[in-house]
Amino acid sequence: MKTIGIIGAMPSELVDIRLGLPDSEIQKKAGFDYYINQVGDTRIVHVCSGIAKVNAAVCTQALIDNFAPDAVINAGIAGGMNNDIHVCDVVVSSEVLPHDLDLHFLKDYPPYCGIYTADQALIDLAVKTCGSFEVRSFVGRIVSGEAFVTDSAVKAEIQQKNFETSIPVGFFTYPISQAADITAFRATTVPAGEDQMPMIEQTQEIVHKFNTVYGEALVQPKIMLPENDSCRRLPGIDGKAKMSKSLGNCIYLSEEPDEIKKKVMSMYTDPDHIKITDPGKIEGNTVFTYAVGLEKGCLLYTSPSPRDRG
């Protein structure tokens, strides 16, 4: 008899499965309720693990120890960075790994594995099943971690920096460092670009919590954004995303005029504007974006960022 284990982090992720498998036998193991159903000659064991990798690991190990499944399927809801994937599409993992740990650490110590490769037969079966129900499916890497990556600016930066198999812990702890910088000097107003909005919101949450526990000790800061869109997020001189020291596409206030001129002359403009008589395009033209920003009086602020460190 085959045994299939199905794990979901939240009850809502298992609702449809349990509606389709009523009258389950329930066994409590290691603090988890394992629902057991018989479908033909296959035993289905489905369980809610709770959120976070530790819960998932304990729940999966108890599932393996007590029910010896032939396959374990983790089903649930997730976000993504592929713009081609839409709500209700199915993503089938080719491999899974944590996004908030150094994989070298996992490789050098038990379990001596940082990336877990999915079974090809299960991948093929999942894709085939989606096709039979006319549901779009994608096969690719799935990552998980203790922090929800919901902000579009954070997602964009993960892609820009090409962290690939691991993200520096400073990337997620940076808001705490920034909150310390702001509150240490009792700042009431923080001039920043729109990509810093989540950081300021986090600072406000930290200040609120701290003051609730210890009294009114910290000042609640507010963000000051440029009034025009051009100044809220200046692209780098290469025309990609935003200015970033780690991407090497910045113009620094401390640079000499010759170096600034060299960078300006190398800036991305309009690849279709070959001849002087060719009509130019404003959209995506970095020089024009800068010109508008200077006309509107942009305020640029840069500081060393722990997120840039590997």
Residue pairs with C-beta under 8 A, 6 or more apart in sequence:
1 41
1 42
1 43
2 41
2 42
2 43
2 70
3 42
3 43
3 44
3 45
3 67
3 68
3 69
3 70
4 42
4 43
4 44
4 45
4 69
4 70
4 71
4 73
5 45
5 46
5 47
5 60
5 63
5 64
5 67
5 69
5 71
5 72
5 73
6 14
6 17
6 44
6 45
6 46
6 47
6 72
6 73
6 74
6 75
7 46
7 47
7 48
7 49
7 56
7 59
7 60
7 63
7 72
7 73
7 74
7 75
8 14
8 17
8 46
8 47
8 48
8 49
8 74
8 75
8 76
9 48
9 49
9 50
9 51
9 55
9 56
9 76
10 48
10 50
10 51
10 76
10 77
11 48
12 77
13 48
13 75
13 76
13 77
14 46
14 48
14 75
17 46
17 75
18 24
18 35
18 46
21 35
21 37
21 39
21 44
21 46
23 37
24 35
24 36
24 37
24 46
25 35
25 36
25 37
26 33
26 34
26 35
26 36
27 33
27 34
27 36
27 66
28 34
29 62
29 63
29 66
30 58
30 59
30 61
30 62
32 47
32 48
32 49
32 58
32 59
32 62
33 47
33 48
34 45
34 46
34 47
34 62
34 63
34 66
34 67
35 45
35 46
35 47
36 43
36 44
36 45
36 67
37 43
37 44
37 46
38 44
43 67
45 63
45 67
45 69
47 59
47 63
49 55
49 56
49 58
49 59
49 60
50 56
50 59
52 146
53 98
53 144
53 145
53 146
56 74
60 72
63 69
63 72
64 72
71 119
71 122
73 122
74 96
78 91
78 142
79 148
79 149
79 150
80 91
81 155
81 158
81 159
82 138
82 140
84 138
85 91
85 138
86 136
88 135
89 135
89 136
89 137
89 138
90 126
90 130
90 135
90 136
90 137
90 138
91 137
91 138
91 139
91 140
91 142
92 118
92 123
92 126
92 127
92 130
92 137
92 138
92 139
92 140
93 118
93 123
93 139
93 140
93 141
93 142
94 117
94 118
94 123
94 139
94 140
94 141
95 115
95 116
95 117
95 118
95 141
95 142
96 115
96 116
96 118
96 141
96 142
96 143
96 144
97 103
97 114
97 115
97 116
97 141
97 143
97 144
97 165
98 106
98 114
98 143
98 144
98 145
98 166
99 143
99 144
99 145
99 149
99 163
99 166
99 167
100 145
100 146
100 147
100 167
100 169
100 172
101 114
101 145
101 166
102 166
103 114
103 115
103 165
103 166
104 114
104 166
106 112
106 113
106 114
107 113
107 114
114 165
115 165
123 139
126 137
127 137
127 139
130 136
130 137
131 137
147 172
149 155
149 158
151 198
153 194
153 195
153 197
153 198
154 198
156 241
157 171
157 195
157 241
157 244
157 307
158 167
158 171
160 240
160 241
160 244
160 247
161 244
161 246
161 247
161 308
163 171
168 306
168 307
168 309
168 310
170 177
170 306
170 307
170 308
170 309
171 306
171 307
173 306
174 199
174 305
174 306
174 307
175 198
175 199
175 202
175 203
176 202
176 206
177 306
178 199
178 202
178 203
179 199
179 202
179 203
179 206
179 207
181 303
182 190
182 200
182 203
182 221
183 203
183 206
183 207
183 218
183 219
183 221
186 218
186 219
187 219
187 221
188 219
188 221
188 222
189 221
189 222
189 223
189 224
190 196
190 200
190 221
190 222
190 223
190 224
191 224
191 299
191 301
192 199
192 200
192 223
192 224
192 225
192 301
193 225
193 226
193 231
193 232
193 233
193 234
193 242
193 301
194 225
194 232
194 233
195 233
195 242
196 223
197 223
197 225
200 221
200 222
200 223
203 221
204 220
204 221
207 218
207 219
207 220
207 221
208 220
210 217
210 218
211 217
211 218
211 220
225 232
226 232
226 296
226 298
226 299
227 296
228 292
228 293
228 296
230 289
230 292
230 293
230 296
230 298
231 293
231 296
231 297
231 298
231 299
233 242
234 242
234 243
234 289
234 290
234 293
234 298
234 300
235 241
235 242
235 243
235 286
235 289
236 242
236 243
236 244
236 247
236 249
236 250
236 286
237 243
237 249
237 250
237 251
237 263
237 264
237 266
237 267
237 268
237 286
238 247
238 249
238 267
238 268
238 286
239 267
239 268
239 284
239 286
240 247
240 249
240 268
241 247
243 249
243 250
243 251
243 300
243 302
244 250
244 308
245 302
245 304
245 305
245 308
246 305
246 308
250 302
251 260
251 263
251 264
252 302
253 300
255 263
264 287
267 286
267 287
267 290
268 284
268 285
268 286
269 285
269 286
269 287
269 288
270 280
270 281
270 284
270 285
272 278
272 281
273 279
273 280
273 281
282 288
